[in-house]
Amino acid sequence: MAYTSGLSLSLNFNRAAGRRALYWLAGAFAAAIAVFVLFPQLDIATSALFGSATGFPLRPSVLWEDVRQFFIIVTNGSIVLLLFCWLVLRLRKAPELGRSAFCQIAGFGALAYLLIPGVLVNGMIKPLWARARPYNIDVFGGAFGFTSPFELGGQCRGACSFVSGETSALFTCATLAALFFVPMLATKWRIPSLWTIWGMAGFGSLLRIVVGAHFLSDVVFSAILSSTVVLALALRLSAGPRL
């Protein structure tokens, strides 16, 4: 494919489908707001399925912590690999390698991961909202009070609950894979691959609720936000400066 001045994502990124997905995500975001406004105790009710006044029984589980670490390794490892590929291709003497579609997709993936889970979620939203985690609120044996996702909690200084950082990492990676790498597969493998990708992201996020680390709203808003920002960045940068 001839190199153009824009970010060459056209091989694996369908802009029309991306715009449609963005509209669906906007609708999902509006629906999530409505649900948690109308049912403010939904967070407590969901967490109560897995915990009680004495805490969350599965929180100390070594098995579930190992599963959690597996997902962390998958997400962080995937982005480290993309960043490595981008650096290698950019430093090669052949200009066409540094300008290849894969090189630019790898660079975009690393950039999106740095900006979304790194800067936006963990660097900005969590400290601003300062929402206590489920296992830290009085309902489940902790010392803090419950706050909704629509109010600033002011109850923690670090590692806060809203929104989920690990869900953000999972859905950022899942959206990147769905946009750019699944289309490279043979047609018969695309649907199974999508089910696997989204299933892993969903299961990893559910695990955070099960062990009392996050409320349902932490996970829902994190998933929608992360996927939306990936899509918006891809749509914007596919006609923007080259990475």
N, C-alpha and C positions, 0 to 999 in steps of 0.2 A: 504493500500500500504506500502510495506517495505521501511524503511528510507534508503536513500543513502547519501553519503558524499557530493553530489552536492546540488544545490538549487533545491528543488523538485517542479518544475513547470510542470512536464510532464502530470499531470492529465488534465490540462486545456490549455496547450500551445502547439500548433502544430508547431514544429520548421521548418519543410519544408514549411508550409504556411507562417511562419514568414519571412523566407529568400526570398520567392517570393514577399511578400509585400515590403520588403526592396528594391528589385530591381525596383519595380514600383515607390516607393518613390524617388529613385535616378533619375529615368527618369523624374518624376514630377518636381524635383528640377532643373534639367538641362533645362526643358521646361520653367519653370518660369523665370530662368535667361535670356533665349533667348527672351521671350516675353517682359520683362521689359527693355532689351537692345535695342530691335528693336522699341519699342514703349515707349519711356521715359516719354511721357506726359500722359500715361494711368492712373497714379495715380491722376493727376489733373483732368482728364476727369471724372473719377469715383466719386471723391469727389464732383465735380461740379454738379452731379446729385442731391445732397442733400444739397448743400450750395451755397453761392454767396459771393459777396464782403462785404456783411453785416453780414456774419457769417452763422451758421447752425441753422435753425429754431427749430429743434427738440432737440438741445443740452440742453436747460433749462427744457425740459419736465419732470415732476415728474413721469409720467407713465413709460417712457423709463428708467429713473433712477431706478425705482423700479424693472423693468425687469432685468436691469443690476445687481442689488444687489441680485436678485434671483439666477442668474447664479453664482455669487461669492459665495453665501451660499452653493449652490449645490456642486461646485468644492472643496472649502475649507472644507466644512462639510464632504464630502465623504472621503477625505484624513485624516481628524482628526479621523473619525470613524475607518478607516483602521489602523491608528497608535495605537489607543486605543485597538483594537482587538489584534494587534501584541504584545503590551506590556502585556496585560492580559494573553495571551497564553504563552508568554515567561516566565512570572513570576510564572505560575502554577507549582506545584511540579511534576506533571506527565510529564516525558520527552517527551512522544509521542505527547502531545499537542503542546509543543514548537517547535516540529519538523514537525508538520502536514503541508500538502500542503497549506491549507488556511492561516495558520500563516505566511508561507514564502511568499505567494503571497501578503498578507497584508503588510508585511515588505518591499517587493520590490516596491509596489505601493507608500508607503510613501516616500521611498528613491528616486524614480523616480521624484515624485512631488517636493521634496526638491531640487533636483539637476537641474531639467529642468526649470520650471518657476522661481524657487527661485534663484539659483546660476547662471545658464547659461544665462537666458534671462534678469532678472531684475538686477542681480549682475554684469554681464560682458558685454553683447551685448548692452543693452540700454545706459549705460554710455559711452561706446566706440564710438558708432555711433552718439550719441547726436543729433538725428534728430528731428527737430521741428514738432509738431503735425499739422495736417491740419488747425485747428482753430487758430493756431499761425502764419501762414504764410501770406504774404501780399496779395496773391490772394483772401483770404477769410477774409480780414479785420485785419490780425495780423501784427506783426512788423518784422518777420523773412522771409528769402527767402526759396524757395523750394530746397531741395536736393534729389537726387535719392537714391535708396537703395544701390547703389554701391559706395557711397562716404561718408566719415565721415563728419557729419554736423557741429559739434562743436557749436551748437546753444542752448543747454540746459544743465542744471546741474543735473536734476532729472526728473523723470516721462516723459522720452523721448518717441519718437514715434516708432522707429524701434528696435526690432520687438514688436508685441503686446503681452503684458504679460497676458492679460485675454484670448486671443486666445490660447496662450501656455497652460494655465491652463485647458481650455476646451478640447483641443485636446490631452493633456496628459491623462486626465481622460477618454476621449472617447476611446483612444487606449488601455488603461489598461482594460477598461470594455469589449471591443471587444475581447481582447486576452484571458482574464482569467474568466470573469463572464458570458458573453453571452453563451459560450459553456456549462455552467451548466444548462441552461434552456432546457425545452422540445423543440424538433425540430421545432414545429409549431410557437414558440414564438421568435425564433432566428432572422429571417429576420425582423419582425416588430420592435424588440428591437434594431437592428443595425440601421434601418432607424430613429428611435427615438433618439438614441445616437448621430449619426452623424448630424441629423437635428438640435438638440439642439446646438451642437458645432458650426455648420455653422451659425445658426441664431444669436447666441450670438456674433459671430465674425462680422457678417454683421452689427449688431447694433453699433459696435464701429466705423464703416465707416460712418453710417448714421448720427451719432451725431458729426462727425468731429474729433473724438479722434485718428483715425488711417487712414492711406492710405491703399489702396488695397494691395500693396506689403508688408506692415507690417503684414497683416493678412495672406496672402498666404505663405510667407516664415516662419512665426511663426508656422502655422499649419503643414507644411511639416517637418520643423526642429524638432518640438516636437514629432511628431509621429515616425520619423526616430530614434531619440535618445532612445525613449521607446523600440522600436523593437530591436535596436542594443544592448541595455543593457540587455534585456530579453534573447537574443540569447547568449550573452557572459556569463551572470551570471547563466544561466540554467545549466551550467557545471562547475560553479565556487564555491567559498566558501559559506557555509550556513549562512543565515542572522539570 
